[in-house]
């Protein structure tokens, strides 16, 4: 009888090449040698790279994996008889070792690691760092008491040392309001300790979206409320400081509700989506042509006029929930949002909307149902690349 240890290396690598990254737990349980190999080398890359995007998404206060075949989706747009669900695969991740009562309220991705804000009980939050590829987790004890609306980010310096940025509002729980401002702390994995940063960010914590990681730094979308100026600001994990305000390619005359959180283009560029507040018919998507902590320039990806599209779903666009990914080469974007249903409108279906620069539009109901009171349909990363960073070694 042939044993696993008798297989040739060529055959073993062929097996690994066909295993999706989210199914590596089965490979690890096969034998000790295979378990050790997955922790020394990244396996399954070919399966992840076959014209697909591997993402992570927040659905129903948990983390799910998302596989999106944009080439197939584009073909299905041209063929109305093909089911778009054939090109979208969403699966809840069940490999996080945790208490069954754990509720994940926010997730931030950087360098193959996920930083999770976890609610363990009422008004009690902790930070968890998770490497999905290696299956390792590390609890981070916060320096200050955390709240649901606090902002957190993960990054690294030029030496590859990972750090956590924590923006904690001084919240008065008795009066339900902020008090003296924001505590800005940095956790250093190499020393397993927090440091207070005596810096004042040039944006309002209450009017910014959680940032996105790019090349080890974090870029936040911010708004100056007094004169409604929108901008991007970078936190540089090398210098542990905020850079200057960077321009967006548009300046809408109304508050930030019509601008969606920033997104990524394969960890190389920023992307921004803008619904015109003057009319709900126009969607713009822009991508960066240059992005550094102190400079950014933009180019139009495409502009879509929804008034020219028949059969738009009721309530589209949904201003508060949309996140998106784009494929620059195929000139296509996938927007993730939700549609409420039922008499009470308390529940909603998770939706995917495929839009393109040629004016095409198609929607698909993923079949996932969530309550309107939980985080749902928020993309965590774009084109996830697995990491061999051992969070337990720090």
C-alpha positions in Angstrom: 0.0 0.0 0.0 1.4 3.4 -1.0 1.8 5.8 1.9 1.8 9.6 1.8 5.5 9.5 2.6 6.2 7.4 -0.5 4.8 10.0 -2.9 7.2 11.8 -5.2 7.9 15.5 -4.6 6.5 16.3 -8.0 3.2 14.6 -7.1 3.1 16.3 -3.7 3.6 19.7 -5.2 0.9 19.0 -7.8 -1.5 18.1 -5.0 -0.6 21.3 -3.1 -1.0 23.4 -6.2 -4.7 22.3 -6.4 -5.6 22.9 -2.8 -7.3 26.2 -2.0 -5.7 28.2 0.7 -8.8 28.1 2.8 -8.7 24.2 2.7 -5.2 23.8 4.0 -6.4 22.5 7.4 -7.2 19.2 5.7 -3.7 19.1 4.2 -2.1 19.7 7.6 -4.1 16.9 9.3 -2.9 14.4 6.7 0.6 13.8 8.1 3.3 15.5 10.2 5.6 16.1 7.2 2.9 17.9 5.3 1.9 19.9 8.4 5.5 21.0 8.8 5.8 21.9 5.1 2.8 24.2 5.1 4.4 26.2 7.9 7.7 26.6 6.0 6.5 27.3 2.5 3.4 28.9 1.0 1.3 26.2 -0.7 -1.7 26.4 -2.9 -0.7 29.6 -4.7 -1.6 28.3 -8.1 -5.1 27.5 -7.0 -5.5 31.0 -5.6 -4.1 32.7 -8.6 -6.2 31.1 -11.4 -7.9 34.3 -12.5 -9.5 34.6 -9.1 -9.5 37.1 -6.2 -9.3 35.6 -2.8 -10.7 38.0 -0.3 -12.0 38.1 3.3 -15.3 39.7 4.2 -17.2 40.6 7.3 -20.6 38.9 7.4 -22.8 38.5 10.4 -20.1 39.5 12.8 -17.8 36.8 11.6 -15.1 36.4 9.0 -15.8 34.6 5.7 -13.6 33.8 2.7 -14.7 35.1 -0.7 -13.6 33.7 -4.0 -14.5 35.9 -7.0 -13.7 34.8 -10.6 -14.0 38.1 -12.4 -13.2 36.6 -15.8 -16.2 34.3 -15.4 -18.4 37.1 -14.1 -17.6 39.2 -17.1 -18.5 36.3 -19.4 -21.7 35.8 -17.5 -22.7 39.4 -18.1 -22.6 38.7 -21.8 -24.6 35.5 -21.3 -27.8 36.2 -19.3 -28.5 32.5 -18.9 -25.4 31.9 -16.8 -25.7 32.1 -13.0 -23.4 34.7 -11.4 -23.3 32.5 -8.3 -21.0 30.1 -10.2 -18.3 32.8 -9.9 -18.8 33.8 -6.3 -18.0 31.6 -3.4 -18.5 32.8 0.2 -17.7 30.5 3.1 -17.6 31.3 6.8 -14.2 30.7 8.4 -14.5 28.3 11.3 -10.8 27.7 12.0 -10.4 30.7 14.4 -9.8 29.1 17.9 -12.1 31.2 20.0 -15.0 31.2 22.4 -18.3 30.5 20.7 -19.7 33.7 22.1 -16.9 35.8 20.5 -18.3 38.5 18.2 -15.9 40.1 15.7 -16.9 43.7 15.1 -14.0 45.0 12.9 -11.2 43.4 10.8 -8.1 45.0 9.4 -5.7 43.3 7.0 -2.0 43.8 6.4 0.7 41.5 5.0 -1.4 38.4 5.2 -2.4 39.0 8.8 -5.8 40.0 10.1 -6.3 42.3 13.1 -9.7 41.7 14.7 -11.6 43.8 17.2 -13.4 41.2 19.3 -16.4 41.8 21.5 -16.4 39.1 24.3 -19.1 40.6 26.4 -21.1 43.7 26.8 -18.8 46.8 26.6 -15.7 44.6 26.7 -13.4 44.5 23.6 -10.0 42.9 22.9 -7.7 42.8 19.9 -6.8 39.5 18.1 -4.1 39.0 15.5 -4.7 36.1 13.2 -2.7 34.4 10.5 -5.3 32.5 8.4 -2.7 30.6 6.5 -0.7 29.3 9.5 -3.8 29.1 11.7 -2.1 31.1 14.4 -3.7 33.7 16.7 -2.3 36.1 19.3 -4.3 38.1 21.8 -3.2 41.7 22.3 -4.0 43.3 25.7 -5.0 46.9 24.9 -3.5 49.9 26.7 -6.8 51.6 27.2 -10.4 50.4 27.3 -11.7 49.8 23.8 -15.0 50.8 22.2 -16.7 49.6 19.1 -16.1 52.8 17.1 -12.4 53.0 17.9 -10.0 52.8 14.9 -7.3 50.2 14.6 -4.7 49.4 11.9 -1.9 47.0 11.3 1.3 47.8 9.6 5.1 47.3 9.5 8.3 49.2 9.1 11.2 48.7 6.6 12.7 46.0 8.8 9.4 44.0 8.6 8.5 44.6 12.3 4.8 44.6 12.6 2.9 47.2 14.7 -0.6 48.1 15.6 -2.0 51.7 15.5 -4.8 52.3 18.0 -7.0 55.4 17.9 -9.1 55.3 21.1 -11.7 57.9 21.8 -11.8 59.3 25.3 -15.4 58.2 25.8 -17.6 59.2 28.7 -19.8 56.1 29.2 -22.0 57.9 31.7 -22.8 60.9 29.5 -22.5 59.0 26.2 -20.0 61.5 24.7 -16.4 62.1 23.9 -14.3 63.9 26.5 -10.8 65.2 25.9 -10.1 63.8 22.5 -8.2 60.7 21.2 -5.5 58.5 22.6 -3.0 57.5 19.9 -1.0 54.4 20.8 1.3 52.0 18.9 1.8 48.4 19.9 5.2 47.0 18.9 5.3 43.2 18.3 9.1 43.0 18.9 8.8 44.4 22.4 5.2 43.2 23.2 4.4 46.7 24.5 2.4 49.8 23.8 3.7 53.4 23.4 1.7 56.6 23.6 2.2 58.9 20.6 2.1 62.6 21.4 0.8 63.6 18.0 -2.4 65.2 16.9 -3.9 63.8 13.7 -5.2 66.5 11.3 -8.6 64.8 10.8 -11.6 64.2 13.0 -11.8 60.6 14.4 -15.6 60.7 14.4 -15.7 61.4 10.7 -13.2 58.9 9.2 -13.6 55.4 7.9 -11.2 52.6 8.9 -8.2 52.8 6.6 -6.7 50.4 4.2 -3.1 49.0 4.2 -0.8 49.6 1.4 2.9 48.7 1.4 3.0 48.5 5.2 1.3 51.9 5.8 -2.3 52.8 6.4 -4.3 55.3 4.4 -7.4 56.8 6.0 -10.3 58.7 4.4 -11.0 61.8 6.5 -13.3 64.8 6.5 -13.0 68.3 7.9 -16.5 68.8 9.1 -16.4 72.6 9.3 -15.9 73.3 5.6 -16.7 69.7 4.3 -13.3 69.0 2.9 -12.5 65.4 2.1 -9.0 64.0 1.9 -6.7 61.0 2.5 -4.1 60.9 5.2 -1.4 58.3 5.7 0.0 56.8 9.0 3.6 55.9 8.3 4.6 52.9 10.5 8.3 53.6 9.9 8.3 57.1 11.3 5.1 56.5 13.5 3.6 59.7 12.3 0.8 61.0 10.2 1.6 62.6 6.9 0.0 65.7 5.3 -3.6 65.7 3.9 -3.6 64.1 0.5 -6.1 65.2 -2.2 -9.0 63.1 -3.4 -9.9 63.3 -7.1 -13.2 64.9 -6.3 -14.6 67.3 -3.7 -18.4 66.8 -3.3 -20.4 69.7 -1.8 -22.1 67.4 0.8 -21.0 65.3 3.8 -19.1 62.0 3.5 -22.1 59.7 3.2 -21.8 59.7 -0.6 -18.2 58.6 -0.6 -17.3 55.0 0.0 -14.4 53.7 2.0 -11.2 53.4 0.2 -10.3 50.1 -1.5 -7.2 48.4 -2.9 -5.8 47.3 -6.3 -3.8 44.2 -5.4 -1.8 46.0 -2.6 -0.3 48.3 -5.1 -2.8 51.1 -5.6 -5.6 52.9 -3.8 -9.1 53.0 -5.2 -12.0 55.3 -4.3 -15.7 55.1 -5.2 -17.9 58.2 -5.3 -21.7 58.4 -5.6 -22.7 61.9 -6.7 -24.8 63.5 -4.0 -26.4 65.9 -6.6 -27.8 62.9 -8.4 -27.9 59.2 -7.5 -27.4 58.3 -11.1 -23.6 58.7 -11.4 -20.9 56.5 -10.0 -17.2 57.3 -10.3 -14.3 54.9 -9.5 -10.8 56.3 -9.4 -7.4 54.5 -8.9 -4.1 56.0 -7.8 -1.3 56.4 -10.3 1.1 57.3 -7.6 0.8 56.7 -3.8 3.3 57.5 -1.1 2.9 58.7 2.5 3.4 62.3 1.3 1.9 62.3 -2.2 -0.9 60.8 -4.3 -2.2 61.2 -7.8 -5.3 59.8 -9.4 -6.7 58.5 -12.7 -10.3 57.8 -13.6 -11.1 54.1 -13.8 -14.6 54.6 -15.2 -17.8 56.6 -14.7 -21.2 54.8 -14.8 -24.5 56.5 -15.6 -27.2 54.4 -13.8 -30.0 56.3 -15.6 -29.1 54.4 -18.7 -29.5 51.0 -17.1 -32.8 49.1 -16.9 -33.8 46.9 -14.1 -31.9 48.5 -11.2 -32.9 46.9 -7.8 -35.0 49.0 -5.4 -32.9 51.1 -3.1 -29.7 50.9 -5.2 -27.3 52.4 -4.5 -27.1 51.8 -0.7 -25.0 54.7 0.6 -24.0 53.2 3.9 -22.9 49.7 3.2 -21.1 49.3 -0.1 -17.6 48.0 -0.3 -16.0 47.1 -3.6 -13.2 45.4 -5.5 -11.9 46.1 -9.0 -10.0 44.4 -11.7 -8.0 47.0 -13.5 -7.2 44.8 -16.5 -10.8 43.6 -17.1 -12.3 47.1 -16.4 -14.9 45.6 -14.1 -15.9 46.3 -10.5 -17.9 44.2 -8.0 -19.8 46.2 -5.4 -21.1 44.5 -2.3 -24.1 45.8 -0.5 -27.5 44.6 0.8 -31.2 44.8 0.1 -33.7 44.9 2.9 -36.8 42.8 2.8 -39.8 41.9 4.9 -42.5 44.1 6.5 -40.2 45.2 9.4 -37.2 45.7 7.1 -35.0 44.3 9.9 -33.3 41.7 7.7 -31.4 41.9 4.5 -29.9 39.8 1.7 -26.2 40.2 0.9 -25.9 41.3 -2.7 -23.1 41.6 -5.3 -23.4 44.1 -8.1 -21.2 43.8 -11.1 -20.6 47.0 -13.0 -18.3 47.9 -15.9 -17.0 50.8 -17.8 -19.1 49.9 -20.9 -22.3 50.5 -18.9 -23.2 47.0 -18.0 -24.8 46.1 -14.7 -25.9 42.9 -13.1 -26.9 41.9 -9.5 -26.8 38.6 -7.7 -28.4 37.6 -4.4 -25.7 35.5 -2.6 -28.5 33.9 -0.4 -26.8 35.1 2.8 -29.2 36.8 5.3 -28.1 39.1 8.0 -29.7 41.5 10.5 -29.3 45.2 9.9 -27.7 45.6 13.3 -24.6 43.6 12.5 -21.6 44.2 10.3 -22.2 42.6 7.0 -20.7 42.7 3.5 -17.6 44.6 4.3 -14.5 43.6 2.4 -11.4 43.2 4.5 -8.7 42.9 1.9 -8.1 42.7 -1.9 -6.2 39.8 -3.4 -5.2 38.2 -0.2 -1.6 36.8 -0.3 -0.8 34.3 2.5 2.0 35.1 5.0 4.6 33.0 6.8 4.8 35.6 9.6 4.5 33.6 12.9 2.6 35.8 15.2 3.4 33.5 18.2 7.1 34.0 17.7 7.0 37.7 18.5 
